[in-house]
């Protein structure tokens, strides 16, 4: 038998042995998947039963109880209050039904990530996506503002804005399904931004559009710069909080506040305030005859920001 044929037969025997090992590993994998699926169903149903029973127990009447019994009942209720957070952490690793928005976009497809590494990787990719697209939008707005004045190029920028905000809403819905504590106002803001970007995209060229164009591009340019500054400030704060064990790994760069953050926030606040004022002077005043309602939008955004700052300052300002 030629040496080349002998070597080929030995290689084939090795491949056959490895093939059977792969088949066995795949069989075990499918078996474990079935076991995991059953455990997921059992955990989900057990959590639902626990919630129902705890709700009934929390409504227990204190009438005709001794003082000692009332004290015991109060201690039990304190433990009951801590259970929802535990259940929330558990359900982050269990399959769940998609919300209405995800069902409309993706259908009935499970978006639950089953490991901490994959969850954090997806969240980290979401943060990078926001940063990269913000930089691209910044450069695009700068080009349109300084060098190009064609409606077609403006439409490309507005299409990017629509795609960016629509993609954010999908990604944030997936993050919420995986245990991220994104605030409702943050997601709603992106729905509104996607709608308004669509209005800009379909706005026909004309006197009103041209009168608004430069103010819009200047505001978009400034907003992108502030978003980059805000991202680096908040990501640094969130990294420090995670290191100290005070924040969840799935929290975003819009969550978490401590007293030591005021040092960086005082640098960022003037830019945020100027952005709101620019929105009014650049958008409302030139179009006051046609878009008077934007005055209300400015007042609401400016008032909301002041309210958030006052709310944050009260618990922490005494520590400064």
VOBA-1610 file (N, C-alpha, C; in pm, whole numbers, padded with zeros to 5 digits, always signed):
BEGIN
Unk+00086-00120+00000Unk+00000+00000+00000Unk+00090+00125+00000Unk+00064+00218-00092Unk+00147+00339-00099Unk+00140+00418+00032Unk+00250+00483+00068Unk+00250+00563+00192Unk+00143+00671+00193Unk+00117+00731+00077Unk+00016+00837+00072Unk-00123+00784+00106Unk-00154+00659+00058Unk-00284+00600+00088Unk-00294+00563+00235Unk-00185+00513+00293Unk-00185+00480+00437Unk-00212+00604+00521Unk-00148+00714+00487Unk-00170+00839+00560Unk-00314+00887+00545Unk-00370+00869+00423Unk-00508+00911+00400Unk-00605+00828+00483Unk-00580+00694+00491Unk-00667+00607+00571Unk-00660+00642+00719Unk-00539+00671+00768Unk-00525+00711+00908Unk-00599+00842+00936Unk-00590+00934+00841Unk-00661+01061+00857Unk-00812+01039+00857Unk-00859+00947+00770Unk-01002+00918+00765Unk-01052+00856+00895Unk-00971+00762+00952Unk-01009+00700+01079Unk-01018+00806+01189Unk-00924+00900+01188Unk-00927+01008+01287Unk-01051+01095+01269Unk-01085+01124+01142Unk-01203+01204+01115Unk-01331+01132+01156Unk-01337+01000+01132Unk-01454+00922+01171Unk-01473+00922+01323Unk-01361+00905+01395Unk-01369+00906+01541Unk-01416+01042+01592Unk-01361+01149+01534Unk-01402+01284+01574Unk-01547+01311+01538Unk-01592+01256+01423Unk-01731+01274+01380Unk-01828+01212+01479Unk-01797+01090+01526Unk-01884+01025+01625Unk-01885+01103+01757Unk-01771+01161+01794Unk-01766+01243+01915Unk-01854+01368+01900Unk-01851+01427+01781Unk-01936+01544+01755Unk-02082+01507+01764Unk-02119+01392+01707Unk-02258+01346+01715Unk-02302+01328+01859Unk-02216+01268+01941Unk-02250+01246+02081Unk-02261+01379+02156Unk-02168+01471+02129Unk-02175+01602+02193Unk-02302+01676+02154Unk-02341+01666+02028Unk-02462+01733+01982Unk-02586+01671+02045Unk-02584+01538+02062Unk-02697+01472+02128Unk-02711+01519+02272Unk-02598+01528+02342Unk-02601+01577+02480Unk-02646+01723+02485Unk-02602+01800+02387Unk-02641+01942+02380Unk-02792+01956+02366Unk-02852+01878+02276Unk-02998+01884+02259Unk-03070+01838+02385Unk-03013+01736+02451Unk-03074+01687+02575Unk-03070+01795+02683Unk-02956+01863+02696Unk-02945+01970+02795Unk-03037+02087+02762Unk-03052+02116+02631Unk-03143+02222+02591Unk-03286+02191+02635Unk-03325+02065+02619Unk-03459+02025+02661Unk-03474+02039+02812Unk-03370+02001+02886Unk-03375+02015+03032Unk-03380+02162+03072Unk-03301+02246+03005Unk-03302+02390+03035Unk-03439+02449+03006Unk-03501+02407+02895Unk-03634+02458+02861Unk-03736+02423+02969Unk-03729+02300+03020Unk-03821+02260+03127Unk-03795+02340+03255Unk-03667+02360+03288Unk-03634+02439+03407Unk-03681+02583+03394Unk-03669+02639+03274Unk-03716+02776+03251Unk-03866+02786+03274Unk-03940+02688+03222Unk-04086+02689+03240Unk-04123+02674+03386Unk-04053+02585+03456Unk-04081+02565+03599Unk-04051+02691+03680Unk-03937+02756+03650Unk-03902+02879+03723Unk-04003+02989+03697Unk-04044+03006+03572Unk-04139+03112+03539Unk-04272+03091+03609Unk-04322+02966+03606Unk-04451+02939+03672Unk-04439+02952+03823Unk-04325+02910+03880Unk-04306+02922+04025Unk-04301+03069+04069Unk-04234+03153+03990Unk-04228+03296+04022Unk-04366+03357+04015Unk-04445+03318+03915Unk-04581+03371+03902Unk-04665+03332+04023Unk-04652+03206+04068Unk-04727+03161+04186Unk-04681+03236+04310Unk-04550+03254+04323Unk-04497+03328+04439Unk-04553+03469+04444Unk-04555+03535+04330Unk-04608+03672+04325Unk-04754+03676+04370Unk-04832+03582+04321Unk-04974+03580+04356Unk-04993+03556+04506Unk-04918+03461+04562Unk-04933+03430+04704Unk-04880+03544+04792Unk-04770+03606+04749Unk-04716+03719+04826Unk-04811+03838+04824Unk-04879+03857+04712Unk-04977+03965+04703Unk-05091+03943+04801Unk-05137+03818+04808Unk-05244+03786+04903Unk-05197+03806+05047Unk-05072+03764+05075Unk-05021+03776+05212Unk-05001+03922+05252Unk-04958+04006+05157Unk-04935+04147+05189Unk-05063+04221+05223Unk-05177+04164+05184Unk-05306+04226+05213Unk-05370+04170+05340Unk-05289+04098+05417Unk-05341+04038+05540Unk-05385+04147+05638Unk-05500+04128+05698Unk-05558+04227+05789Unk-05496+04214+05928Unk-05464+04330+05989Unk-05403+04330+06122Unk-05505+04332+06236Unk-05630+04332+06203Unk-05732+04337+06308Unk-05729+04210+06393Unk-05756+04229+06521Unk-05765+04120+06618Unk-05633+04045+06634Unk-05523+04113+06611Unk-05392+04052+06631Unk-05324+04117+06751Unk-05245+04038+06821Unk-05171+04092+06933Unk-05056+04179+06882Unk-04999+04254+06974Unk-04890+04344+06935Unk-04771+04266+06880Unk-04745+04150+06941Unk-04634+04067+06894Unk-04662+04012+06754Unk-04789+03972+06730Unk-04825+03920+06598Unk-04815+04030+06492Unk-04856+04151+06528Unk-04846+04264+06434Unk-04700+04290+06398Unk-04613+04282+06499Unk-04470+04304+06474Unk-04414+04197+06381Unk-04455+04073+06405Unk-04410+03963+06318Unk-04460+03983+06175Unk-04586+04025+06163Unk-04645+04048+06030Unk-04573+04161+05957Unk-04535+04266+06031Unk-04462+04376+05969Unk-04325+04331+05918Unk-04260+04244+05995Unk-04130+04192+05951Unk-04145+04110+05823Unk-04253+04031+05817Unk-04278+03951+05696Unk-04302+04042+05576Unk-04377+04150+05598Unk-04406+04242+05487Unk-04280+04313+05439Unk-04184+04337+05530Unk-04058+04396+05488Unk-03982+04301+05396Unk-03986+04172+05429Unk-03923+04072+05342Unk-03996+04064+05209Unk-04127+04077+05212Unk-04207+04070+05089Unk-04168+04184+04995Unk-04141+04303+05051Unk-04106+04418+04967Unk-03975+04396+04891Unk-03887+04311+04947Unk-03758+04287+04881Unk-03767+04182+04772Unk-03875+04103+04772Unk-03886+03994+04674Unk-03896+04041+04529Unk-03972+04147+04496Unk-03982+04187+04354Unk-03848+04212+04287Unk-03752+04271+04359Unk-03620+04294+04300Unk-03549+04162+04270Unk-03565+04065+04361Unk-03506+03934+04338Unk-03570+03866+04218Unk-03702+03873+04210Unk-03772+03813+04096Unk-03732+03881+03966Unk-03711+04013+03971Unk-03669+04086+03851Unk-03535+04035+03801Unk-03442+04011+03894Unk-03311+03958+03856Unk-03324+03818+03798Unk-03410+03735+03856Unk-03430+03599+03806Unk-03490+03600+03665Unk-03591+03684+03646Unk-03662+03685+03517Unk-03577+03741+03404Unk-03470+03811+03439Unk-03380+03862+03335Unk-03313+03748+03259Unk-03309+03629+03319Unk-03248+03513+03254Unk-03351+03409+03211Unk-03477+03447+03213Unk-03584+03357+03172Unk-03654+03412+03048Unk-03693+03325+02955Unk-03766+03373+02836Unk-03897+03438+02877Unk-03933+03543+02805Unk-04059+03611+02832Unk-04118+03657+02701Unk-04247+03687+02704Unk-04314+03734+02583Unk-04265+03875+02549Unk-04248+03898+02421Unk-04208+04031+02376Unk-04322+04130+02397Unk-04286+04256+02415Unk-04387+04361+02423Unk-04449+04386+02286Unk-04545+04476+02284Unk-04617+04506+02160Unk-04522+04553+02051Unk-04430+04642+02086Unk-04341+04698+01985Unk-04250+04592+01924Unk-04188+04507+02009Unk-04102+04402+01958Unk-04180+04300+01877Unk-04304+04272+01918Unk-04387+04180+01840Unk-04414+04235+01701Unk-04438+04365+01692Unk-04463+04427+01561Unk-04339+04425+01473Unk-04221+04443+01535Unk-04097+04454+01458Unk-04036+04317+01429Unk-04028+04232+01532Unk-03957+04104+01520Unk-04048+03982+01518Unk-04173+04001+01559Unk-04259+03885+01573Unk-04237+03817+01706Unk-04288+03697+01720Unk-04279+03623+01846Unk-04146+03547+01854Unk-04037+03622+01854Unk-03903+03564+01861Unk-03844+03598+01997Unk-03790+03497+02066Unk-03731+03522+02197Unk-03603+03603+02182Unk-03593+03710+02258Unk-03474+03796+02253Unk-03398+03791+02386Unk-03429+03695+02471Unk-03364+03682+02601Unk-03225+03623+02584Unk-03124+03692+02635Unk-02987+03642+02635Unk-02963+03568+02766Unk-02909+03447+02758Unk-02909+03357+02873Unk-02781+03358+02955Unk-02686+03444+02924Unk-02564+03450+03006Unk-02531+03596+03036Unk-02464+03617+03148Unk-02426+03753+03186Unk-02330+03814+03085Unk-02241+03728+03030Unk-02144+03780+02933Unk-02213+03832+02807Unk-02311+03755+02756Unk-02379+03797+02634Unk-02466+03920+02659Unk-02527+03928+02778Unk-02607+04047+02811Unk-02519+04172+02815Unk-02408+04161+02885Unk-02320+04278+02897Unk-02259+04315+02763Unk-02226+04213+02681Unk-02170+04241+02548Unk-02270+04315+02461Unk-02399+04275+02470Unk-02502+04343+02390Unk-02522+04486+02439Unk-02521+04505+02571Unk-02537+04639+02627Unk-02419+04728+02588Unk-02298+04670+02592Unk-02179+04747+02556Unk-02181+04784+02408Unk-02231+04693+02324Unk-02241+04721+02181Unk-02343+04830+02153Unk-02450+04833+02234Unk-02551+04938+02222Unk-02491+05075+02253Unk-02409+05081+02357Unk-02345+05208+02394Unk-02249+05254+02283Unk-02173+05161+02227Unk-02080+05197+02120Unk-02156+05240+01995Unk-02268+05173+01967Unk-02350+05210+01852Unk-02396+05355+01864Unk-02442+05394+01983Unk-02485+05532+02004Unk-02371+05630+01980Unk-02253+05597+02033Unk-02139+05688+02019Unk-02096+05701+01874Unk-02081+05587+01805Unk-02034+05591+01666Unk-02132+05665+01576Unk-02262+05638+01592Unk-02361+05705+01508Unk-02368+05854+01540Unk-02348+05889+01667Unk-02346+06032+01703Unk-02231+06104+01633Unk-02115+06040+01628Unk-02000+06100+01558Unk-02029+06113+01409Unk-02088+06009+01349Unk-02122+06014+01206Unk-02222+06126+01179Unk-02324+06137+01263Unk-02424+06242+01246Unk-02362+06380+01265Unk-02268+06390+01357Unk-02198+06517+01379Unk-02124+06560+01252Unk-02048+06467+01193Unk-01973+06499+01072Unk-02065+06531+00955Unk-02176+06456+00945Unk-02270+06478+00837Unk-02336+06616+00851Unk-02377+06650+00974Unk-02439+06781+00997Unk-02341+06894+00968Unk-02215+06874+01006Unk-02112+06975+00978Unk-02094+06995+00828Unk-02093+06884+00753Unk-02078+06893+00607Unk-02196+06967+00544Unk-02318+06932+00588Unk-02437+06997+00532Unk-02443+07145+00569Unk-02397+07177+00688Unk-02405+07316+00735Unk-02301+07405+00666Unk-02181+07351+00644Unk-02071+07435+00597Unk-02043+07424+00447Unk-02070+07307+00387Unk-02022+07286+00250Unk-02132+07251+00150Unk-02236+07182+00192Unk-02336+07129+00098Unk-02472+07186+00134Unk-02547+07226+00033Unk-02680+07283+00058Unk-02785+07223-00036Unk-02770+07093-00064Unk-02866+07024-00150Unk-02970+06954-00064Unk-03095+06960-00108Unk-03203+06895-00033Unk-03184+06744-00029Unk-03126+06686-00134Unk-03104+06541-00137Unk-03008+06499-00027Unk-02901+06577-00007Unk-02803+06544+00098Unk-02867+06563+00235Unk-02949+06666+00249Unk-03023+06685+00375Unk-03111+06564+00404Unk-03173+06510+00297Unk-03261+06394+00314Unk-03184+06273+00363Unk-03058+06258+00318Unk-02976+06146+00365Unk-02950+06160+00515Unk-02918+06283+00559Unk-02897+06308+00702Unk-03023+06277+00781Unk-03138+06322+00733Unk-03263+06298+00803Unk-03300+06149+00803Unk-03267+06079+00694Unk-03291+05935+00691Unk-03203+05864+00794Unk-03077+05908+00806Unk-02990+05851+00909Unk-03048+05872+01049Unk-03105+05990+01073Unk-03166+06018+01203Unk-03285+05926+01228Unk-03370+05907+01125Unk-03485+05817+01140Unk-03437+05676+01171Unk-03340+05627+01092Unk-03289+05491+01112Unk-03223+05478+01250Unk-03148+05579+01291Unk-03078+05576+01419Unk-03177+05565+01535Unk-03278+05650+01537Unk-03372+05649+01649Unk-03461+05525+01646Unk-03501+05479+01528Unk-03580+05356+01520Unk-03499+05236+01570Unk-03370+05232+01532Unk-03284+05124+01579Unk-03265+05129+01730Unk-03252+05250+01783Unk-03238+05264+01929Unk-03359+05208+02001Unk-03480+05237+01950Unk-03600+05188+02018Unk-03605+05036+02019Unk-03561+04972+01909Unk-03559+04825+01905Unk-03456+04772+02003Unk-03336+04826+02000Unk-03230+04778+02089Unk-03266+04800+02236Unk-03327+04913+02266Unk-03365+04940+02405Unk-03476+04846+02451Unk-03567+04811+02363Unk-03672+04714+02399Unk-03610+04578+02429Unk-03508+04539+02352Unk-03438+04413+02377Unk-03364+04420+02510Unk-03300+04534+02539Unk-03231+04550+02667Unk-03327+04541+02784Unk-03445+04601+02770Unk-03545+04594+02877Unk-03587+04450+02900Unk-03602+04372+02792Unk-03639+04231+02805Unk-03530+04151+02875Unk-03407+04203+02875Unk-03296+04132+02937Unk-03256+04191+03072Unk-03345+04271+03130Unk-03323+04317+03267Unk-03267+04456+03282Unk-03249+04530+03173Unk-03199+04667+03185Unk-03309+04758+03237Unk-03273+04847+03327Unk-03372+04934+03393Unk-03381+05070+03323Unk-03408+05066+03194Unk-03420+05189+03117Unk-03548+05260+03156Unk-03539+05390+03181Unk-03657+05468+03217Unk-03749+05484+03097Unk-03880+05487+03126Unk-03978+05500+03020Unk-03965+05629+02942Unk-03930+05740+03011Unk-03919+05868+02942Unk-03806+05866+02841Unk-03700+05788+02868Unk-03587+05781+02776Unk-03627+05713+02646Unk-03701+05603+02657Unk-03748+05532+02537Unk-03850+05616+02462Unk-03942+05680+02537Unk-04044+05763+02473Unk-03980+05878+02396Unk-03874+05934+02452Unk-03802+06043+02384Unk-03750+05998+02247Unk-03707+05872+02238Unk-03657+05823+02110Unk-03770+05794+02011Unk-03886+05753+02061Unk-04002+05739+01972Unk-04038+05875+01911Unk-04043+05977+01996Unk-04077+06111+01948Unk-03971+06162+01850Unk-03844+06136+01881Unk-03736+06181+01794Unk-03743+06113+01658Unk-03778+05984+01657Unk-03792+05913+01529Unk-03904+05974+01446Unk-04016+06007+01512Unk-04129+06067+01441Unk-04092+06204+01384Unk-04028+06288+01466Unk-03991+06422+01420Unk-03886+06417+01310Unk-03795+06319+01317Unk-03697+06303+01209Unk-03766+06263+01080Unk-03872+06182+01093Unk-03951+06148+00975Unk-04020+06269+00915Unk-04065+06360+01001Unk-04126+06485+00952Unk-04023+06566+00874Unk-03901+06576+00927Unk-03795+06648+00856Unk-03761+06581+00723Unk-03763+06449+00721Unk-03730+06376+00599Unk-03831+06403+00488Unk-03958+06412+00523Unk-04064+06429+00423Unk-04102+06575+00400Unk-04035+06668+00469Unk-04067+06810+00454Unk-04023+06857+00315Unk-04113+06904+00231Unk-04075+06948+00095Unk-03990+07074+00100Unk-03903+07086+00000Unk-03817+07204-00007Unk-03901+07328-00038Unk-03865+07438+00024Unk-03939+07562+00004Unk-03887+07670+00096Unk-03955+07782+00100Unk-03910+07895+00181Unk-03905+07859+00329Unk-04010+07794+00379Unk-04017+07760+00521Unk-03906+07662+00559Unk-03882+07563+00472Unk-03776+07466+00500Unk-03639+07533+00499Unk-03613+07616+00400Unk-03484+07682+00390Unk-03462+07779+00507Unk-03571+07840+00555Unk-03561+07931+00669Unk-03528+07856+00798Unk-03567+07729+00802Unk-03546+07646+00921Unk-03418+07564+00913Unk-03369+07539+00792Unk-03262+07442+00768Unk-03135+07472+00848Unk-03082+07593+00835Unk-02955+07625+00900Unk-02964+07616+01052Unk-03077+07662+01109Unk-03094+07651+01254Unk-03100+07505+01298Unk-03167+07422+01219Unk-03177+07280+01252Unk-03041+07212+01244Unk-02964+07241+01139Unk-02832+07180+01124Unk-02738+07227+01234Unk-02744+07355+01268Unk-02658+07407+01376Unk-02694+07340+01509Unk-02824+07325+01533Unk-02867+07259+01657Unk-02826+07112+01658Unk-02840+07042+01544Unk-02800+06901+01535Unk-02651+06887+01560Unk-02573+06978+01504Unk-02428+06975+01523Unk-02392+06995+01670Unk-02452+07093+01731Unk-02424+07121+01873Unk-02472+07006+01961Unk-02590+06951+01930Unk-02644+06841+02010Unk-02555+06718+02002Unk-02499+06689+01885Unk-02410+06574+01871Unk-02284+06592+01955Unk-02231+06715+01958Unk-02112+06742+02040Unk-02145+06721+02188Unk-02259+06773+02232Unk-02299+06757+02373Unk-02323+06610+02405Unk-02381+06535+02312Unk-02404+06392+02335Unk-02272+06318+02356Unk-02170+06353+02278Unk-02039+06289+02296Unk-01981+06323+02433Unk-01989+06449+02472Unk-01941+06490+02604Unk-02019+06418+02714Unk-02150+06412+02697Unk-02236+06349+02796Unk-02206+06200+02806Unk-02179+06135+02693Unk-02149+05992+02692Unk-02024+05963+02775Unk-01916+06039+02751Unk-01792+06013+02823Unk-01805+06046+02971Unk-01881+06148+03004Unk-01904+06180+03146Unk-01982+06068+03214Unk-02093+06027+03153Unk-02180+05927+03216Unk-02117+05788+03216Unk-02044+05753+03110Unk-01981+05622+03106Unk-01875+05611+03215Unk-01801+05720+03239Unk-01704+05719+03348Unk-01770+05704+03483Unk-01881+05775+03504Unk-01954+05763+03631Unk-02008+05622+03650Unk-02066+05566+03543Unk-02127+05434+03553Unk-02021+05326+03576Unk-01905+05340+03513Unk-01797+05244+03534Unk-01753+05246+03680Unk-01742+05365+03737Unk-01701+05376+03877Unk-01805+05314+03969Unk-01933+05335+03940Unk-02040+05278+04023Unk-02042+05127+04014Unk-02020+05072+03893Unk-02016+04927+03878Unk-01898+04869+03955Unk-01784+04937+03948Unk-01666+04891+04019Unk-01691+04887+04169Unk-01765+04985+04219Unk-01799+04990+04362Unk-01914+04896+04397Unk-01974+04832+04296Unk-02084+04740+04320Unk-02215+04809+04350Unk-02229+04936+04310Unk-02350+05012+04341Unk-02448+05020+04225Unk-02411+04968+04107Unk-02500+04971+03992Unk-02502+04835+03926Unk-02611+04810+03852Unk-02632+04685+03781Unk-02553+04686+03651Unk-02505+04567+03608Unk-02427+04559+03485Unk-02505+04599+03361Unk-02639+04590+03367Unk-02721+04623+03251Unk-02771+04766+03253Unk-02727+04847+03351Unk-02765+04988+03352Unk-02693+05061+03239Unk-02758+05167+03188Unk-02705+05242+03075Unk-02634+05367+03122Unk-02577+05441+03025Unk-02509+05566+03057Unk-02608+05680+03071Unk-02730+05652+03115Unk-02826+05758+03148Unk-02878+05737+03289Unk-02817+05639+03362Unk-02871+05603+03492Unk-02762+05613+03598Unk-02803+05637+03722Unk-02711+05639+03834Unk-02659+05778+03864Unk-02663+05813+03993Unk-02611+05945+04031Unk-02560+05939+04174Unk-02445+06001+04198Unk-02388+06011+04331Unk-02338+06154+04350Unk-02309+06189+04475Unk-02272+06328+04503Unk-02141+06368+04436Unk-02046+06273+04424Unk-01918+06309+04363Unk-01931+06340+04215Unk-02046+06309+04154Unk-02065+06337+04012Unk-02088+06485+03984Unk-02121+06564+04087Unk-02148+06706+04064Unk-02028+06778+04005Unk-01907+06730+04038Unk-01787+06798+03989Unk-01783+06799+03837Unk-01813+06684+03774Unk-01816+06679+03628Unk-01944+06735+03572Unk-02054+06721+03646Unk-02183+06767+03595Unk-02188+06918+03585Unk-02122+06988+03676Unk-02123+07134+03669Unk-02054+07184+03542Unk-01961+07105+03489Unk-01900+07141+03362Unk-01996+07116+03246Unk-02077+07011+03256Unk-02165+06971+03147Unk-02294+07052+03143Unk-02343+07096+03259Unk-02473+07163+03266Unk-02484+07287+03176Unk-02385+07376+03172Unk-02400+07493+03083Unk-02425+07455+02938Unk-02361+07346+02892Unk-02382+07303+02754Unk-02524+07252+02734Unk-02577+07181+02835Unk-02714+07131+02825Unk-02814+07245+02824Unk-02794+07342+02914Unk-02885+07458+02917Unk-02879+07536+02786Unk-02758+07555+02735Unk-02744+07629+02610Unk-02812+07555+02495Unk-02808+07421+02499Unk-02876+07344+02396Unk-03025+07367+02396Unk-03087+07373+02515Unk-03231+07400+02523Unk-03264+07541+02476Unk-03181+07638+02515Unk-03204+07775+02471Unk-03188+07786+02320Unk-03089+07714+02266Unk-03068+07716+02121Unk-03186+07657+02048Unk-03248+07553+02107Unk-03364+07493+02043Unk-03476+07596+02030Unk-03491+07680+02133Unk-03597+07781+02127Unk-03562+07891+02027Unk-03441+07947+02041Unk-03405+08060+01955Unk-03384+08019+01811Unk-03336+07896+01790Unk-03307+07852+01655Unk-03423+07788+01584Unk-03519+07733+01661Unk-03630+07661+01599Unk-03763+07732+01616Unk-03788+07785+01734Unk-03919+07844+01762Unk-03933+07982+01701Unk-03833+08068+01724Unk-03845+08208+01681Unk-03857+08222+01529Unk-03772+08153+01445Unk-03787+08170+01301Unk-03919+08118+01248Unk-03983+08024+01320Unk-04105+07962+01271Unk-04222+07993+01362Unk-04215+08102+01435Unk-04317+08130+01536Unk-04456+08143+01477Unk-04466+08188+01355Unk-04598+08204+01294Unk-04660+08072+01257Unk-04576+07968+01235Unk-04630+07840+01190Unk-04621+07732+01296Unk-04524+07744+01389Unk-04500+07636+01485Unk-04497+07691+01626Unk-04604+07754+01664Unk-04611+07816+01797Unk-04603+07710+01906Unk-04651+07589+01879Unk-04654+07485+01982Unk-04514+07443+02025Unk-04411+07472+01945Unk-04276+07437+01987Unk-04234+07513+02112Unk-04298+07628+02138Unk-04271+07703+02261Unk-04303+07617+02382Unk-04412+07542+02375Unk-04450+07454+02485Unk-04349+07341+02501Unk-04298+07289+02389Unk-04198+07184+02395Unk-04071+07233+02464Unk-04028+07354+02430Unk-03910+07411+02495Unk-03932+07427+02645Unk-04048+07484+02682Unk-04078+07506+02824Unk-04080+07374+02900Unk-04138+07271+02838Unk-04145+07140+02904Unk-04006+07082+02923Unk-03922+07083+02818Unk-03787+07027+02828Unk-03702+07103+02929Unk-03709+07235+02924Unk-03630+07317+03015Unk-03676+07297+03159Unk-03808+07295+03179Unk-03861+07273+03314Unk-03829+07135+03366Unk-03833+07033+03278Unk-03800+06896+03320Unk-03655+06887+03365Unk-03567+06953+03292Unk-03426+06950+03328Unk-03402+07017+03463Unk-03465+07132+03485Unk-03451+07198+03615Unk-03505+07111+03727Unk-03619+07045+03702Unk-03678+06958+03803Unk-03588+06842+03838Unk-03523+06782+03736Unk-03432+06670+03760Unk-03313+06716+03842Unk-03258+06834+03810Unk-03142+06884+03884Unk-03177+06911+04030Unk-03292+06972+04053Unk-03336+06998+04191Unk-03358+06868+04265Unk-03416+06769+04196Unk-03442+06638+04259Unk-03311+06570+04295Unk-03209+06580+04207Unk-03081+06517+04234Unk-03003+06591+04341Unk-03017+06722+04343Unk-02936+06802+04435Unk-02979+06783+04580Unk-03107+06769+04605Unk-03157+06764+04743Unk-03090+06656+04827Unk-03082+06526+04777Unk-03024+06425+04864Unk-02873+06434+04878Unk-02804+06500+04781Unk-02660+06488+04778Unk-02584+06617+04806Unk-02651+06732+04795Unk-02577+06857+04805Unk-02514+06876+04943Unk-02573+06817+05044Unk-02519+06832+05179Unk-02388+06757+05196Unk-02359+06662+05103Unk-02236+06585+05115Unk-02119+06653+05046Unk-02146+06761+04972Unk-02040+06824+04893Unk-01949+06910+04982
//
